[in-house]
Amino acid sequence: MNVDVSILILNYNTCRLTMDCLRSVYDSETNFSYEIILIDNNSHDDSVETISREFPGVMLIANQENIGFARGNNQGIEVASGRYVLLLNSDTVVRRDTLETMVAFMDSRPDLGASGCKVILPDGSLDKACKRGFPTPSASFYYAFGFSKLFPDRPKFNGYQLGYLDPDLDYPVDCLVGAFMLLRRKTIDQVGGLDEEFFMYGEDLDWCYRIKEAGWGIHYYPQTSIIHLKGGSARRRPFKIVYEFHRAMILFHRKHYSKRYNSMINGAVYAGVGVKFTVSLLRNALTVPKTVPLPAQSLSASADTRTESNTEVRL
């Protein structure tokens, strides 16, 4: 039976966070039908057993290995029956009106292939990844070397995070964040699913690039919001997370930009990513973990949830 929205949530060792996310979805006030598809990437906690027991209405795909963010969500897309597909991170909390507001917006804009709402971090600040431009070589350079912070109101230097645009206004953008991305099923059927060469990170940028290439619009719509708990703690990151983050930069540039630029610019890009990777490893090694309090709006974000937020949900 077809439904309006298929909500895909990928879980990896974040049982309590995922249950908080599921509760927020079930508490939503909606006038449309939806299904929830949970993909578990071989969690080592009690996620599969607990979530199956507490949320029997959730369609659960239990993988026997960690297959990554892109491939896991593609599994969900294959069985999804909704006219919209929502990518929703397990470490998010949606507001009661979030789903209704975003579906109504997409219904009113048949030209859009994807949209995203405002994404708030635990400290109340904006998750800047929720509205971005494409990481062209120039935009990436200005961002990586701090020009975007030095000149926050200059579009030339803020092509990636679009910091010069008011986060409380809606407008078309190049990229959304995979933590909350509402896509039209027709768009997915046309452009295909997530590129599984990206294990984690970068797959949302790549998807948005292909969506725009196919002629669909992408829109940032901050009339509602979610909370993204990724900022719940500052800690040392596993090597694989640091590695995959920088590998995604290389993959994206090689796939979409390398043929547009000469060998000198391409070489500079790859060298720059290499330097950034080295610096990130050094900073990571020197990081002293400290807990950042979560906001009151995070529903049942208890002490247990804060501890669990140390797990990288997309790994």
KAZI-V507154 format. One record per residue. N is the residue number from 1. RES is the residue in one small letter. SS is DSSP state (H for helix, E for strand, - for the rest). PHI is phi in whole degrees, -180 to 180 (none if undefined). Layout:
BEGIN
n=N res=RES ss=SS phi=PHI
n=N res=RES ss=SS phi=PHI
END
This chain:
BEGIN
n=1 res=m ss=- phi=none
n=2 res=n ss=- phi=-73
n=3 res=v ss=E phi=-125
n=4 res=d ss=E phi=-77
n=5 res=v ss=E phi=-132
n=6 res=s ss=E phi=-102
n=7 res=i ss=E phi=-99
n=8 res=l ss=E phi=-103
n=9 res=i ss=E phi=-127
n=10 res=l ss=E phi=-99
n=11 res=n ss=E phi=-119
n=12 res=y ss=- phi=-145
n=13 res=n ss=- phi=60
n=14 res=t ss=- phi=-128
n=15 res=c ss=H phi=-55
n=16 res=r ss=H phi=-68
n=17 res=l ss=H phi=-60
n=18 res=t ss=H phi=-63
n=19 res=m ss=H phi=-67
n=20 res=d ss=H phi=-62
n=21 res=c ss=H phi=-62
n=22 res=l ss=H phi=-61
n=23 res=r ss=H phi=-61
n=24 res=s ss=H phi=-66
n=25 res=v ss=H phi=-67
n=26 res=y ss=H phi=-67
n=27 res=d ss=- phi=-83
n=28 res=s ss=- phi=-66
n=29 res=e ss=- phi=-100
n=30 res=t ss=- phi=-129
n=31 res=n ss=- phi=-113
n=32 res=f ss=- phi=-130
n=33 res=s ss=- phi=-94
n=34 res=y ss=E phi=-148
n=35 res=e ss=E phi=-128
n=36 res=i ss=E phi=-115
n=37 res=i ss=E phi=-116
n=38 res=l ss=E phi=-105
n=39 res=i ss=E phi=-107
n=40 res=d ss=E phi=-102
n=41 res=n ss=- phi=-94
n=42 res=n ss=- phi=60
n=43 res=s ss=- phi=-63
n=44 res=h ss=- phi=-99
n=45 res=d ss=- phi=-91
n=46 res=d ss=- phi=-99
n=47 res=s ss=H phi=-56
n=48 res=v ss=H phi=-61
n=49 res=e ss=H phi=-66
n=50 res=t ss=H phi=-67
n=51 res=i ss=H phi=-67
n=52 res=s ss=H phi=-61
n=53 res=r ss=H phi=-75
n=54 res=e ss=H phi=-79
n=55 res=f ss=- phi=-133
n=56 res=p ss=- phi=-66
n=57 res=g ss=- phi=-81
n=58 res=v ss=- phi=-82
n=59 res=m ss=E phi=-78
n=60 res=l ss=E phi=-112
n=61 res=i ss=E phi=-111
n=62 res=a ss=E phi=-105
n=63 res=n ss=- phi=-81
n=64 res=q ss=- phi=-94
n=65 res=e ss=- phi=-153
n=66 res=n ss=- phi=-83
n=67 res=i ss=- phi=-98
n=68 res=g ss=- phi=93
n=69 res=f ss=H phi=-72
n=70 res=a ss=H phi=-66
n=71 res=r ss=H phi=-65
n=72 res=g ss=H phi=-63
n=73 res=n ss=H phi=-67
n=74 res=n ss=H phi=-63
n=75 res=q ss=H phi=-60
n=76 res=g ss=H phi=-66
n=77 res=i ss=H phi=-62
n=78 res=e ss=H phi=-61
n=79 res=v ss=H phi=-103
n=80 res=a ss=- phi=-69
n=81 res=s ss=- phi=-115
n=82 res=g ss=E phi=-76
n=83 res=r ss=E phi=-77
n=84 res=y ss=E phi=-125
n=85 res=v ss=E phi=-123
n=86 res=l ss=E phi=-112
n=87 res=l ss=E phi=-84
n=88 res=l ss=E phi=-136
n=89 res=n ss=- phi=-65
n=90 res=s ss=- phi=-70
n=91 res=d ss=- phi=-100
n=92 res=t ss=E phi=-123
n=93 res=v ss=E phi=-129
n=94 res=v ss=E phi=-92
n=95 res=r ss=- phi=-81
n=96 res=r ss=- phi=-60
n=97 res=d ss=- phi=-98
n=98 res=t ss=H phi=-60
n=99 res=l ss=H phi=-66
n=100 res=e ss=H phi=-62
n=101 res=t ss=H phi=-62
n=102 res=m ss=H phi=-74
n=103 res=v ss=H phi=-67
n=104 res=a ss=H phi=-62
n=105 res=f ss=H phi=-64
n=106 res=m ss=H phi=-64
n=107 res=d ss=H phi=-62
n=108 res=s ss=H phi=-84
n=109 res=r ss=- phi=-131
n=110 res=p ss=- phi=-66
n=111 res=d ss=- phi=-81
n=112 res=l ss=E phi=-91
n=113 res=g ss=E phi=-92
n=114 res=a ss=E phi=-157
n=115 res=s ss=E phi=-148
n=116 res=g ss=E phi=-144
n=117 res=c ss=E phi=-97
n=118 res=k ss=E phi=-73
n=119 res=v ss=E phi=-118
n=120 res=i ss=E phi=-109
n=121 res=l ss=E phi=-86
n=122 res=p ss=- phi=-56
n=123 res=d ss=- phi=-86
n=124 res=g ss=- phi=92
n=125 res=s ss=- phi=-84
n=126 res=l ss=E phi=-79
n=127 res=d ss=- phi=-78
n=128 res=k ss=H phi=-64
n=129 res=a ss=H phi=-71
n=130 res=c ss=H phi=-76
n=131 res=k ss=- phi=-148
n=132 res=r ss=E phi=-139
n=133 res=g ss=- phi=-96
n=134 res=f ss=- phi=-71
n=135 res=p ss=- phi=-81
n=136 res=t ss=- phi=-64
n=137 res=p ss=H phi=-55
n=138 res=s ss=H phi=-70
n=139 res=a ss=H phi=-62
n=140 res=s ss=H phi=-66
n=141 res=f ss=H phi=-63
n=142 res=y ss=H phi=-64
n=143 res=y ss=H phi=-73
n=144 res=a ss=H phi=-65
n=145 res=f ss=- phi=-102
n=146 res=g ss=- phi=83
n=147 res=f ss=H phi=-66
n=148 res=s ss=H phi=-65
n=149 res=k ss=H phi=-78
n=150 res=l ss=H phi=-69
n=151 res=f ss=- phi=-127
n=152 res=p ss=- phi=-64
n=153 res=d ss=- phi=-99
n=154 res=r ss=- phi=-101
n=155 res=p ss=H phi=-54
n=156 res=k ss=H phi=-56
n=157 res=f ss=H phi=-97
n=158 res=n ss=- phi=-127
n=159 res=g ss=- phi=-71
n=160 res=y ss=- phi=-90
n=161 res=q ss=- phi=-88
n=162 res=l ss=- phi=53
n=163 res=g ss=- phi=-64
n=164 res=y ss=- phi=-80
n=165 res=l ss=- phi=-94
n=166 res=d ss=- phi=-65
n=167 res=p ss=- phi=-69
n=168 res=d ss=- phi=-97
n=169 res=l ss=- phi=-111
n=170 res=d ss=- phi=-100
n=171 res=y ss=E phi=-169
n=172 res=p ss=E phi=-70
n=173 res=v ss=- phi=-135
n=174 res=d ss=- phi=-83
n=175 res=c ss=E phi=-133
n=176 res=l ss=- phi=-113
n=177 res=v ss=- phi=-108
n=178 res=g ss=- phi=-67
n=179 res=a ss=- phi=-66
n=180 res=f ss=E phi=-154
n=181 res=m ss=E phi=-141
n=182 res=l ss=E phi=-99
n=183 res=l ss=E phi=-120
n=184 res=r ss=E phi=-77
n=185 res=r ss=H phi=-61
n=186 res=k ss=H phi=-59
n=187 res=t ss=H phi=-67
n=188 res=i ss=H phi=-63
n=189 res=d ss=H phi=-61
n=190 res=q ss=H phi=-81
n=191 res=v ss=H phi=-97
n=192 res=g ss=- phi=91
n=193 res=g ss=- phi=-81
n=194 res=l ss=- phi=-67
n=195 res=d ss=- phi=-76
n=196 res=e ss=- phi=-76
n=197 res=e ss=- phi=-69
n=198 res=f ss=- phi=-85
n=199 res=f ss=- phi=-75
n=200 res=m ss=- phi=-158
n=201 res=y ss=- phi=73
n=202 res=g ss=- phi=84
n=203 res=e ss=H phi=-68
n=204 res=d ss=H phi=-72
n=205 res=l ss=H phi=-61
n=206 res=d ss=H phi=-62
n=207 res=w ss=H phi=-62
n=208 res=c ss=H phi=-62
n=209 res=y ss=H phi=-60
n=210 res=r ss=H phi=-69
n=211 res=i ss=H phi=-65
n=212 res=k ss=H phi=-70
n=213 res=e ss=H phi=-60
n=214 res=a ss=- phi=-82
n=215 res=g ss=- phi=98
n=216 res=w ss=- phi=-87
n=217 res=g ss=E phi=-86
n=218 res=i ss=E phi=-128
n=219 res=h ss=E phi=-134
n=220 res=y ss=E phi=-95
n=221 res=y ss=E phi=-132
n=222 res=p ss=E phi=-90
n=223 res=q ss=E phi=-75
n=224 res=t ss=E phi=-148
n=225 res=s ss=E phi=-153
n=226 res=i ss=E phi=-129
n=227 res=i ss=E phi=-106
n=228 res=h ss=E phi=-113
n=229 res=l ss=H phi=-84
n=230 res=k ss=H phi=-62
n=231 res=g ss=H phi=-91
n=232 res=g ss=- phi=-66
n=233 res=s ss=E phi=-157
n=234 res=a ss=E phi=-109
n=235 res=r ss=- phi=-154
n=236 res=r ss=- phi=-70
n=237 res=r ss=- phi=-99
n=238 res=p ss=- phi=-57
n=239 res=f ss=H phi=-55
n=240 res=k ss=H phi=-61
n=241 res=i ss=H phi=-67
n=242 res=v ss=H phi=-62
n=243 res=y ss=H phi=-63
n=244 res=e ss=H phi=-66
n=245 res=f ss=H phi=-59
n=246 res=h ss=H phi=-80
n=247 res=r ss=H phi=-62
n=248 res=a ss=H phi=-62
n=249 res=m ss=H phi=-62
n=250 res=i ss=H phi=-63
n=251 res=l ss=H phi=-60
n=252 res=f ss=H phi=-64
n=253 res=h ss=H phi=-64
n=254 res=r ss=H phi=-63
n=255 res=k ss=H phi=-75
n=256 res=h ss=H phi=-114
n=257 res=y ss=- phi=-124
n=258 res=s ss=H phi=-60
n=259 res=k ss=H phi=-76
n=260 res=r ss=H phi=-87
n=261 res=y ss=- phi=-120
n=262 res=n ss=- phi=-78
n=263 res=s ss=H phi=-64
n=264 res=m ss=H phi=-66
n=265 res=i ss=H phi=-69
n=266 res=n ss=H phi=-61
n=267 res=g ss=H phi=-62
n=268 res=a ss=H phi=-65
n=269 res=v ss=H phi=-63
n=270 res=y ss=H phi=-65
n=271 res=a ss=H phi=-66
n=272 res=g ss=H phi=-64
n=273 res=v ss=H phi=-65
n=274 res=g ss=H phi=-63
n=275 res=v ss=H phi=-65
n=276 res=k ss=H phi=-62
n=277 res=f ss=H phi=-62
n=278 res=t ss=H phi=-64
n=279 res=v ss=H phi=-63
n=280 res=s ss=H phi=-63
n=281 res=l ss=H phi=-64
n=282 res=l ss=H phi=-66
n=283 res=r ss=H phi=-64
n=284 res=n ss=H phi=-63
n=285 res=a ss=H phi=-66
n=286 res=l ss=H phi=-95
n=287 res=t ss=- phi=-69
n=288 res=v ss=- phi=-103
n=289 res=p ss=- phi=-59
n=290 res=k ss=E phi=-148
n=291 res=t ss=E phi=-85
n=292 res=v ss=- phi=-107
n=293 res=p ss=- phi=-59
n=294 res=l ss=- phi=-90
n=295 res=p ss=- phi=-74
n=296 res=a ss=- phi=-64
n=297 res=q ss=- phi=-72
n=298 res=s ss=- phi=-79
n=299 res=l ss=- phi=55
n=300 res=s ss=- phi=-92
n=301 res=a ss=- phi=-75
n=302 res=s ss=- phi=-87
n=303 res=a ss=H phi=-60
n=304 res=d ss=H phi=-62
n=305 res=t ss=H phi=-67
n=306 res=r ss=H phi=-61
n=307 res=t ss=H phi=-63
n=308 res=e ss=H phi=-68
n=309 res=s ss=- phi=-67
n=310 res=n ss=- phi=-69
n=311 res=t ss=- phi=-81
n=312 res=e ss=- phi=-75
n=313 res=v ss=- phi=-72
n=314 res=r ss=- phi=-100
n=315 res=l ss=- phi=-75
END
